[in-house]
Amino acid sequence: MSTPQLVLSAAASHPAHTPMAFVQAVVQAYAQRGLAAEPALQVAQIAPAQLQDPQARITALQMELLCDHAMRELDDEGLGWFSRRLPWGSYGMLARASISSPSLGLAMARWCRHHGLLTEDITLSLQVDGPLATIRLQHQRDLGELQEFCMVSVLRNLHGFASWLIDTRIPLLQASFPFLVPAHREVYDLLFDAPVRFEAATATLELDAHWLQLPVLRDEAALNTMLQRALPIQVKPYRPAQPLVQRVRQALAAHPQCAHTAASLAQLLHIAPRSLHRQLQQQGSSLQQLKDDVRRHRALHLLQRTDMSLKRVALACGFRNEKSFIRAFSQWQGEAPGQWREQQRRDSRAATRLNAAPDNAQL
């Protein structure tokens, strides 16, 4: 399908929400270089007359095509925001510098720190205060009319990349910006899906700090594939590629001591409780089955690899007391946890003796 047909197809099936103010910001990047923006507008099928209509909107695909063309043509992934260009591939470099991180928190911290190598016009930081994590963007020089588009784009880029790293759309608790309420205020609800505060001291995104503990699920091969078309994670909300069963299992494993309910998990995964149950059923599973699987796996690990008491193991696996843990474990394994642990230790000692014995058998 050609690009014009693709745009027309998207326009017919997807609503147009992206404000013309963002398109005007891209056009301004061309003006800074003394270049005409018409070819880029044509690629995205945006009529010049639309630029003069503040109420006009375009689709996410149109915005993606516009930005992709502009970034390549201007060789500037910053689209004129900063005092120097960010050559094509700059944000890909940040992604490559972060992909090897063992946890999401470390990956995001590296992304923020290495962004300072690209430009000194803004600084990014990841701060943790108890249960709250805050991504903070501070401008070190006046960004002028491009301030809004710059801050929204950079924060959306980091949030989208972080969600992609763990294949889960990370819910935000709040977004804040230092500029006045824009005329297109309603689009912020779609972009960030969280309470938004304007005229704040700095630009920030706030999220639950527990997300930072999750392991990075992507590797270099996945990154290479994503970078072939990276803009979607910036211009529209992230959609997980991972089945819900795996996402629920991951969420349960990240909070083993919590007695999660359908409501708490649904809120964590950003879906409705009914949708949670329905999708799990469609994927041949259930919440109770997944909770049992995760608890069982953790219990077996702790019983075999640690000397923790049964009471502590029970609490670590999310049980309210030792009695309920013993009952559940007996149903899983057919024997009490104490008996299972002792049998594992006997088997381990026997294996150790066998390995230590001289091999006198000659075949």
C-alpha positions in Angstrom: 0.0 0.0 0.0 1.4 3.4 -0.9 1.9 6.2 1.6 -1.1 8.3 0.5 -3.4 5.2 0.5 -2.0 4.3 4.0 -2.8 7.8 5.3 -6.3 7.8 3.8 -7.0 4.4 5.3 -5.8 5.5 8.7 -7.9 8.6 8.5 -10.9 6.6 7.8 -10.4 4.2 10.7 -8.6 6.3 13.3 -9.8 9.6 14.9 -7.7 12.7 14.4 -6.5 14.0 17.8 -3.0 15.6 17.2 -3.4 19.4 17.4 -2.3 21.6 14.6 0.0 23.4 17.1 2.4 20.4 16.9 2.4 20.5 13.1 3.1 24.3 13.2 6.1 23.5 15.4 7.6 21.2 12.8 7.0 23.8 10.1 8.9 26.3 12.3 11.9 23.9 12.4 12.0 24.2 8.6 11.7 27.9 8.8 14.7 28.1 11.1 16.8 26.5 8.3 15.2 28.6 5.6 13.7 25.5 4.0 10.1 24.9 2.7 8.0 22.4 4.7 5.6 21.7 1.9 7.2 18.4 0.8 6.9 17.0 4.4 3.3 18.2 4.6 2.5 16.5 1.4 4.0 13.2 2.6 1.6 13.4 5.6 -1.3 14.7 3.4 -1.7 17.8 5.5 -3.1 20.7 3.5 -1.4 24.1 3.9 -4.8 25.6 4.6 -5.1 23.4 7.7 -2.1 25.1 9.3 -4.1 28.3 9.8 -7.0 26.4 11.6 -6.1 26.0 15.3 -9.1 23.6 15.6 -7.8 21.3 12.9 -6.5 17.9 14.0 -4.5 15.1 12.3 -4.1 11.4 13.0 -1.1 9.8 14.9 0.0 8.2 11.6 0.1 11.6 9.9 2.2 13.0 12.7 4.5 10.0 12.5 5.0 10.5 8.7 5.5 14.2 9.1 8.1 13.9 11.9 9.9 11.0 10.2 10.3 13.0 7.0 11.3 16.2 8.8 13.9 14.4 11.0 15.5 12.8 8.0 15.4 15.9 5.8 16.7 18.2 8.4 19.0 15.6 9.9 17.7 16.7 13.3 15.7 14.4 15.7 15.3 17.5 17.9 13.3 19.3 15.1 14.8 22.6 15.9 14.3 22.5 19.7 17.9 22.8 20.7 20.9 25.1 19.9 22.5 22.3 17.9 21.1 19.5 15.8 20.5 16.0 17.0 21.6 14.0 13.9 19.5 11.1 12.7 20.1 8.1 15.0 20.7 10.2 18.2 17.8 8.8 20.1 18.6 5.3 18.8 22.0 5.7 20.4 20.3 6.5 23.8 18.2 3.3 23.4 21.3 1.3 22.7 23.0 2.7 25.7 20.1 1.6 27.9 19.1 -1.8 26.5 21.7 -3.8 28.4 20.4 -2.5 31.8 19.1 -5.3 34.1 16.2 -3.2 35.4 13.9 -0.6 34.0 15.0 2.0 36.6 18.7 1.7 35.6 17.7 1.9 31.9 15.7 5.1 32.4 18.5 6.6 34.5 21.0 5.9 31.8 18.7 7.3 29.1 18.3 10.5 31.2 22.0 10.8 31.9 23.1 10.1 28.3 20.7 12.7 27.0 23.0 15.3 28.4 25.6 14.2 25.9 23.3 15.2 23.1 22.4 18.7 24.3 22.9 20.9 27.3 19.7 22.9 26.6 17.6 20.6 28.8 18.5 18.2 31.6 16.7 15.0 32.5 16.8 13.1 35.7 15.0 10.2 37.4 14.3 10.7 41.1 12.9 8.3 43.6 11.2 9.3 46.9 9.7 6.4 48.7 6.9 4.9 46.5 7.1 7.8 44.0 9.4 8.0 41.0 9.7 11.3 39.1 11.1 12.0 35.6 12.1 15.6 35.7 12.9 17.8 32.6 14.4 21.2 33.2 15.3 23.6 30.5 18.6 25.4 30.7 17.8 28.0 28.1 14.7 29.6 26.7 13.1 27.1 24.3 10.8 29.8 22.9 7.7 28.8 20.9 9.0 25.3 20.7 8.9 24.7 24.4 5.6 22.8 24.5 6.4 20.5 21.5 9.9 19.8 22.9 8.9 18.9 26.4 5.9 16.8 25.3 7.9 15.0 22.7 10.9 14.2 24.9 8.8 13.0 27.8 6.6 11.0 25.5 9.7 9.5 24.0 11.1 8.3 27.3 7.7 7.1 28.6 7.1 5.2 25.4 10.6 3.6 25.4 10.3 2.6 29.0 6.9 1.0 28.3 8.4 -0.8 25.4 11.4 -2.1 27.4 9.0 -4.0 29.8 6.2 -4.5 27.2 3.7 -2.9 29.5 2.1 0.5 29.2 3.3 2.2 32.4 0.5 4.1 34.0 1.4 7.6 35.1 0.2 9.2 38.3 0.6 12.8 37.1 2.2 14.9 34.4 3.2 18.5 34.9 4.4 21.3 32.6 5.7 24.8 33.2 3.7 26.5 30.5 0.2 27.9 30.4 -2.8 25.7 29.6 -2.8 25.3 25.8 -5.9 25.7 23.7 -5.7 22.0 22.9 -5.8 21.0 26.5 -7.9 17.9 25.9 -5.2 16.1 23.9 -3.0 15.8 27.0 -5.6 13.3 28.5 -4.9 11.1 25.5 -1.1 11.6 25.5 -0.5 10.9 29.2 -3.8 9.4 30.5 -3.2 10.9 33.9 -4.0 14.2 35.7 -2.1 17.0 34.1 -1.0 20.2 35.8 0.1 23.3 34.0 2.1 26.4 35.2 4.3 24.0 37.3 7.9 24.7 38.3 9.3 22.1 35.9 8.1 19.4 33.5 7.6 16.1 35.2 6.1 12.6 34.9 5.3 10.8 38.1 4.8 7.0 38.4 4.8 4.3 41.0 8.4 3.5 41.9 7.8 -0.3 41.8 7.9 -0.2 38.0 11.6 0.6 38.2 12.3 -2.8 39.7 11.0 -4.7 36.8 13.5 -6.5 34.5 14.1 -5.3 31.0 12.5 -7.8 28.6 14.0 -6.6 25.3 17.3 -7.5 23.7 19.5 -6.1 20.9 17.5 -8.0 18.2 14.2 -6.5 19.4 15.8 -3.1 19.6 17.0 -3.3 16.0 13.5 -4.2 14.9 11.9 -1.4 16.9 14.3 1.3 15.6 13.2 0.5 12.0 10.0 2.4 13.0 10.5 4.0 16.4 8.2 7.0 16.2 5.0 5.1 17.1 6.1 4.7 20.7 6.3 8.5 20.9 3.3 9.7 18.9 0.7 7.3 20.4 0.1 5.3 23.6 2.1 2.1 23.8 0.3 -1.2 23.1 1.9 -4.3 24.6 2.9 -7.0 22.2 3.1 -9.5 25.1 0.0 -11.6 25.9 -1.9 -10.5 29.0 -1.1 -13.8 30.7 2.6 -13.0 30.7 1.9 -9.4 31.8 -0.2 -10.6 34.7 2.4 -13.2 35.6 5.1 -10.5 35.5 3.1 -8.1 37.7 2.4 -10.8 40.3 6.1 -11.9 40.4 7.2 -8.2 40.9 5.0 -7.9 44.0 5.1 -11.4 45.5 4.1 -10.2 49.0 0.9 -8.5 47.8 -2.4 -10.3 47.9 -3.5 -8.9 44.5 -7.2 -8.7 43.6 -8.6 -8.4 40.1 -9.2 -4.7 40.8 -5.7 -4.0 41.9 -4.1 -5.9 39.0 -6.4 -4.2 36.5 -5.4 -0.8 37.8 -1.7 -1.8 37.7 -2.1 -3.1 34.1 -4.2 -0.2 33.0 -7.3 -2.2 31.9 -10.8 -2.8 33.3 -11.3 -5.7 35.7 -13.9 -7.2 33.4 -11.5 -7.0 30.5 -8.8 -8.7 32.7 -11.0 -11.7 33.4 -12.3 -11.9 29.8 -8.9 -11.7 28.1 -7.3 -14.2 30.5 -10.2 -16.6 29.8 -9.7 -16.2 26.1 -6.0 -17.0 26.5 -6.9 -20.2 28.4 -6.1 -19.1 31.9 -7.5 -17.3 34.9 -6.3 -14.9 37.6 -6.4 -17.6 40.3 -4.4 -20.0 38.2 -1.7 -17.4 37.5 -1.6 -16.4 41.2 -1.2 -20.1 42.2 1.5 -20.6 39.6 3.6 -17.6 40.7 3.2 -18.4 44.4 4.1 -22.0 43.8 7.2 -21.1 41.8 8.4 -18.7 44.5 7.6 -21.0 47.3 9.6 -23.9 45.7 12.5 -21.5 45.1 12.6 -20.2 48.7 12.1 -23.7 50.3 14.9 -25.1 48.2 17.4 -22.3 48.2 16.9 -20.6 51.6 16.6 -21.5 55.3 13.6 -19.2 55.8 11.0 -20.5 58.2 7.7 -21.6 56.8 6.0 -18.5 58.3 8.4 -16.2 56.5 8.1 -18.2 53.2 4.3 -17.9 53.5 4.4 -14.1 54.0 7.0 -13.7 51.1 4.6 -15.6 48.8 1.6 -13.4 49.7 -0.2 -15.7 52.1 -1.8 -14.2 55.2 -0.6 -17.0 57.5 1.4 -20.2 57.6 -1.7 -22.4 57.8 -3.2 -21.2 54.5 0.2 -21.6 52.9 0.6 -25.2 54.1 -2.9 -26.0 52.8 -2.2 -24.5 49.4 1.2 -26.0 49.0 -0.1 -29.5 49.9 -2.7 -29.1 47.1 0.0 -28.1 44.7 2.7 -30.7 45.5 0.8 -33.5 47.3 2.8 -33.0 50.5 3.4 -30.4 53.2 6.1 -27.8 52.5 8.3 -29.0 55.4 8.2 -32.6 54.1 9.0 -31.4 50.5 11.9 -29.3 51.7 13.4 -32.2 53.7 13.1 -34.6 50.8 14.8 -32.0 48.5 17.7 -31.8 51.1 18.0 -35.6 51.3 18.1 -35.8 47.5 20.7 -33.1 47.4 22.9 -34.8 50.0 22.6 -38.1 48.1 23.6 -36.5 44.9 26.6 -34.8 46.5 27.8 -38.2 47.9 27.3 -39.9 44.6 29.3 -37.2 42.8 32.1 -37.3 45.4 32.4 -41.2 45.3 35.3 -42.6 43.1 34.2 -44.1 39.9 35.4 -47.7 40.1 33.1 -49.0 37.4 35.0 -49.9 34.2 32.8 -50.5 31.2 
